Amino acid sequence: MNKNWMYAFVLAAALNFSNAEAAYTPPKVPEDIFQWVQSSERMNYFFNKQEMCYAVDSKGHVDLDTLIVPVIKTYDHVQVEDVLMKRSWRMESTDGFGGLAGEANYLSIQIPTGVVTINEVDFIDGHFWTLEKTTPGTKVVISDLTEKSRDGIFYRAILAYEEDHRTEILSHTKGTLTEEEMEEFQKEEKRHAKIMKKREKERKEKEQREKEQQGE
């Protein structure tokens, strides 16, 4: 290959990449609906705190052990290009993918076992419209993921939110508990509130001690 032509090719590719980076802006995710968890070099992770709910069976009974949560991952320009290239390599259609901005996953989490089922994955555009829907049904065991795993951090953050917002999540759930189950639920919530109050007191005391040590 002629060196001048090769340099021109590399320069053109670099310019196109820079233009794509400059032109692309991830969609703004409503903070009143979605809870941000983390951002990696490729994407931003959010879960829908307003639509998070517990599973409900065919009789309308709430299953407090199963959490249903929609999540969104917005891509940066590198991830967008990576998805498009991989689809091209696999001979998959890229029609309509010019506006690709991320993906929406619909998860169910078995709280006692920490098993996540990815029921649905949608590629979405900047207006959160679905470009393509798949139903993988993939199962992930959270305990198998390392502490540094992006997915592990994300799933654990969702479970931590559930632990502190059970009454709120139950209010989003279109089902019912028996009278006995509701009484037990309320007792558990009171016990958890006491634990959280104690933790908050300990945190403040620790901060105060650290300030006093710094002032010495």
HELIX and SHEET records of a PDB file:
HELIX    1   1 LYS A    3  ALA A   23  1                                  21    
HELIX    2   2 HIS A   77  TRP A   89  1                                  13    
HELIX    3   3 PHE A   97  GLY A   99  5                                   3    
HELIX    4   4 ILE A  142  ASP A  144  5                                   3    
HELIX    5   5 ARG A  150  ASP A  164  1                                  15    
HELIX    6   6 ARG A  166  SER A  171  1                                   6    
HELIX    7   7 GLU A  179  GLY A  215  1                                  37    
SHEET    1   A 4 PHE A  34  SER A  39  0                                        
SHEET    2   A 4 MET A  43  ASN A  48 -1                                        
SHEET    3   A 4 VAL A  62  TYR A  75 -1                                        
SHEET    4   A 4 CYS A  53  VAL A  56 -1                                        
SHEET    1   B 6 PHE A  34  SER A  39  0                                        
SHEET    2   B 6 MET A  43  ASN A  48 -1                                        
SHEET    3   B 6 VAL A  62  TYR A  75 -1                                        
SHEET    4   B 6 LEU A 100  GLN A 110 -1                                        
SHEET    5   B 6 VAL A 115  ASP A 125 -1                                        
SHEET    6   B 6 THR A 130  THR A 134 -1                                        
SHEET    1   C 6 PHE A  34  SER A  39  0                                        
SHEET    2   C 6 MET A  43  ASN A  48 -1                                        
SHEET    3   C 6 VAL A  62  TYR A  75 -1                                        
SHEET    4   C 6 LEU A 100  GLN A 110 -1                                        
SHEET    5   C 6 VAL A 115  ASP A 125 -1                                        
SHEET    6   C 6 THR A 138  VAL A 141 -1                                        
END                                                                             
